[in-house]
Amino acid sequence: MAVKILSVDDELDLEVLLTQYFRRKIRHGEYEFFFAHNGLEALKELVKHPDIDIVLSDINMPEMDGLTLLSKINEMRNPAQKCIMVSAYGDMDNIRTAMNNGAFDFATKPIDLDDLQRTIDNAIAQIEFVRSTQKEHKQLVDIQSDLSAARAIQHAILPRSFDLGMERSGSVDIYASMMAAKEVGGDFYDFFPIDDTHFGFTLADVSGKGVPAALFMAVSRTMIKAYGTRDIHSADCIVKVNDLLSEESLNSMFVTTFYGVYDLESGVIDYTNAGHNPPYILRADGTVECLPKERNIALGAMGGMPYKSNTLTLGSGDALVMFTDGVTEAEDINHGQFGEPRLEETLASLKGCTSKEIVDKINEKVKEFAGEAEQSDDVTQLVIRRK
């Protein structure tokens, strides 16, 4: 595209001089010149052609001088438009005023056209830099807008009501929360009815951060729910999901997962831990128990893998407390970690609390520990308590 230059000067000879000197660039479509003879005419040209790149303006003109024109151009707030001021060699006070008021550069009369060419080249380089920066800024604004929309969508697909809607679901108290470290996160939780007496639940953490993790999170959650509603055996569901995720995984992404099936009649949970942090059981008497670690690998890491399931039983008042490593690995300003001992100590103080009270208290303790340190990972919890 041609660089558009507006020459503003009451001396008509300058128009001929510029047209002659830059004839090759005009002929080749590199430059396109516009001409005005005072500041008022220049403003009309700028209204007609708002994409003019460079204004080459004399300072001393009738009707509206160059300094006034410069102030009007500044009001347009177009950082990609550059003004080069022209005046007599001895008119340094006005030239200095113009430079202080935002002129890009100046030339003195009689104009050295070779020097003017170099000045125009410098102005073009600055214009290209500004436009590149403006383009990048717009892209960042668009990305931020997309991320905000993605965050809203991600939160919308996670359960916001903690009522299972099942006939016997009044016997359990469920609550969960997710605090993403970035606009979108890779953690997720879910729970869903399987039949009249069983419901499935899961807490998971996708490797990585940001949009890729959020997309992998959405796929993983959908697959677990799809297969979980067909089978009440946790390991069968996890085997199928792992095989599918292994086929679809990009950039070696994986997801650590704790998936369980709860029997509303007995309080028995059949669960499979696929590389996830072992949850805790907060017993009704205040005792805190950590579930044994499993050797099952995370989902999506390798297909065709067997998964071993286990069972546990929640008695009346017992709570299963699941969390992602964003809880235990939360850091303070000295890079110390919250850790399992603090989590166990916190849980031991929550005897008789509801699921929501447990989640809220742990979040409170994590924030209190981290202080002013930036959140480095998603912090997610899911608690199921047998009433």
N, C-alpha and C positions, 0 to 999 in steps of 0.2 A: 504494500500500500504506500502511496505517495505521502511524504511528509508535507503537511499543510502549513504554509508560512504566510502570516499576515504582515505586510509592510505598511506602517503608518507614518507618513511624512508629507509635509505640505510642499516639498520640492518635487516637482513632477519628473525631473531628470533622474531621480533615484529609481523610479519605476523602470525606465528604459535601461539603466545601468544594471540593475539586478536581473532583469529578463535576459539581457545579452550575456552577462557573465555566467549565469546558471542555465543557459539554453540547453546544454546537453542533458543535464539532470531533469529539466522540464520535459524534454523530448522523450527521454527514456522512462518517464513516469515516476522518477524518484522524488521530485519536488513538485508541489502545486502552489502557485503564488496567488494571493489575494491582496488588493491594494485599497487603502483608505488615506484621506488627506488631513484628518484631524481625529481627535478622540471620539467625537460623537459618531462619525462614520464608522470608526473601528468597532464601537459597541454594536452597531447595527449588523456589521459583518459577523461578529462573534455570536450574535443571536441566530443569524441565518446559518452559520457554520460552527456549531458548538464543538466540532471535532478538530478545530484548528490547533496545531501542536505548538507553534512558535509565533510569538508576537514580536516583531522587530519595530520598535517605536522610537521616533524622535521625541526629545523632551520638550523642546520649545515649538509649540504649534498654536494656531488660532482656535477659538471656540472651546476646546478642551485640550489642555497640555498633556504631555506624556506621564507626568507624575500623578495627575488625577486619573488618567486612564489606568495606570498601574494599580491604584487603590481600588478602582471598580473591578478590575480583573481579580484582585485578591479576594473580593467579596464573593466571587463565583466559586471559590474553594475547589479548584481543580488542580491538584498537585502535579498532574501530568502535562500541564500547560506551562511553558517557560517564556519569560519575557527578557528580551535583550534590548537594552536602552541605548540610544544614540544621541550624542550631543557634541558640541564643539570641544576641542581639546582643553580649552581653558575653563570649561564649565564644570570643574571638579566638585563644587559644592552640591550641584543638582545630581551629578552622577553618584556621589556618595550617599545622598538622600535616597536615590532610587535603589541602590544596593542594600541599604539598611531596611528598606521597605519591601524587600523580597525579590528584586530583579535577579535573574539568573547570572547575567554578565552584562558588559557594556562594550560599545565601540565608539570611537571618536571620529569626527569628520576632519578632513576628508577620509572616507571609509577605505580602509585597506581590505579589499575583497578577499584576498587570500587568508588574511587573519579572520575575517568574518566567516569564511568557510570552516575554519578550525573551530570557531566558537559555536557555529551551528552543529557541527559534528559532536561536540561535547554536550550540547543541549539534547541532541537526539539520543545519545547514550544514557543521559539522565532520565529522559522520558521513557525509554525502553525499560530501565530499571524500575521506575515507579509503576509502570503498567504491569510488569511482571509481579511486583510485590502486591499490587491491588488484586491481581488474578489469584495469587496464592492465598490472600486474605479471604477472598470470596469462597475459595475452595474449602478453607478451614471453617468458615461460617456454615457452609453447606454440610460439611462433615459433622459439625457439632449439632446441627439441626437433625441430621439423620440419626446420630447417636442418642439424642434426646427422645426421638420417636422410638428407637429400638429399646431404650430403657423402659419406656411406658408399655411397650408390647410385651417385653420380658416379664415385667411385674404383673401384667394382666394374665399371663398364662399360668402363673403360679397360684395355687389356691389362696384365696383371700378370706373365704368363709371356712371355719374350722368345724363345721357340722357335717358329718358324713352322710346324713340323710337316711340312715338305716334304722330299722326298728329297734335294734339293741344298742345303737351307737351312744345312747345316754350313759352307758357303763364306762366310757373312756373320755378322757379330757385331752384334747390335742391342741398344740399351738406351735407355730414356727415363725421364723423371721430370716430375712436375708438382707445384709448391708453390703452392697457391691463396692469394691475399691475404686472402680472406674465407672464410667457411665453405664456400661453393661458388664455383667459378670458371668463366670463359668459355673458357679454353684447353683444347685437347685434342690428343691424338696417337692414331694408330692404324696398324696394318699388317695385311695379310690376303692369303692366297694368291689368285691369279687363275686360273692354270693350272699345269701341271707345272713350268714354268720361269720364271714371272713372279709377283711379288707387288706389291701396291700399298701405299703408305704416305703418311701425311699428318701435317702439323703445322699447327694453326690457332689463331686468336685472335679471339674474338667481341667486338664492340664492347660497352662497358658492363661492369657488374659485377653480382655477386649472382645472385639467382634468375632474372631474365629472361635474363641471359647464359647461365646454366647450362642453361635449357630450350632456348634457341636452339642451344647447343652440342650437346645431345643429338640434336636434329633434324638439324643439319648433318652430324654424324658418321654418323648412320644413312644419310642420302642418299648421301654420298660412298662409303660401303662398298657400298651397294646398286647404284649405277651402276658403281663401280669394278670389281666382280667380273664385270661383263658385257662390259667392253671394256678392251683393253690400251693404248689411246691416252689419255693423260692429259687432253688438251684436250677430247676428246669428253665425258668424264665431267664435267669442270668446267663446260662449257656447259650440260649438262642440269641439274646441281645448281644452278647460278646461276639458271636460269629458274624452277625450282621454289621456291627460297628467296625470290626476288623477289616471287613471288605470295603467299607466306606471311609475309613479314617484317612485323613490327609495330614501330611507333615508329622506323622507318628503321634498324633494326638490320642489321648486316652482319658478315661474318667474313672476315678475311684468311687466306689458305690457301696452303700449299705442298703440292702433290700430285704424287707421282711413281710411276712403274712401273719396277721393277728387273728386269733380265734376269739371272738367276742364271748363265747360261752365259758371257755376255760382260762382265758388269759395267757394261753400258750402262744409263743411267737416262733415260727419257723423262719430262720434268717440265713442270708448268705452275705458275707462280707468280702467284697472284691477290692482288696487293696486299700480299704478306707481306715480312718482312725477308729479304733475300737470304742464303741459307746460306753457309757456308764449306766448302771442301774442305781437309782436313788431309792432305797427301801423305805417303807413306811416308818421304820424306827430310826431313820436318819443315817443308816449304814450306807456307805458308798462302795459299789463293786464295779470293777472294770471288766468288761467282757474279754475273753482270751483273744490274742492276736491270731489271725488266720494267714495261711500261705497262699490264698487265692490271689491271682494277679488282677490288676485293674482291667476294666472293660475296654476293648478296642486295641489292646497292646498286641495280642496274638490270638488268632482263631484256633478252633479245635481244642480248646483247653477244658479240662474237667473242673468243676467247682464243688466244694464241699460245703454242705449246709449244717447248721446247728439249731438247737432249740433253747429257749429260755421261758420261764414262766413269771408273769407279773402277778404278785399277790395284791390284795386290796390296799390301795394307797401307794403302791410302787410306781416308779416312773422310769421310763427308758429315755435317756438323754443322749441324743445324737448331735454331732457337731462336725464342722469342717476344720481343717488345720489353720484357717484364718483366726480361730479362737485361740488355740494353744500357741501359735506362732506369731501372735500380735506382738509388735515391738514397741518399746518406749524410745525416748530420744537417745538413749545410750546403747540401743540395739539389743537390750535384754528382752527375753521372750516371756510371755505370760505363763506358758508351760502347764503341764498336767498337774503338778502339785497345787498350784493356785486354783485350778479348776476344781480339783477334788475338795480343797478347803472351802471353796464357795458352795459347792453342792452340799457339803456336810452341814452348812448353816441354813439349808432350805427345807428342812423337814416339815412335811405337811403343806407345802406350797403347791399352788396350782401350776399347770404347765406354763401358762402365760407368766406367772410370777417367776418361775425358774428361768425362762428365756430372758425376760427383762432384767433380772438380777445379774445374769452372766454378761449380758451386753453392757450393763452399767459398770461392772467390774473391769471388763476389757477396756472400755473407754477411759475409765479412771486410771488404769495402769498405763495405757498408751500416752495419755496426756496430750501434748502438742505434736507428737510424732504423727507423720502422715500414715494413713491406713494403707498397708502394703498388699493386703489380700482380702478377698471376700470373706465376710463373717456370717456364717449361716448355722442355724440350729433347728432341730425338730425334736419336740418332746411329746411322748405319749404316756399318759398316766392312767392307771386303772383306778377307777373311783371305789 
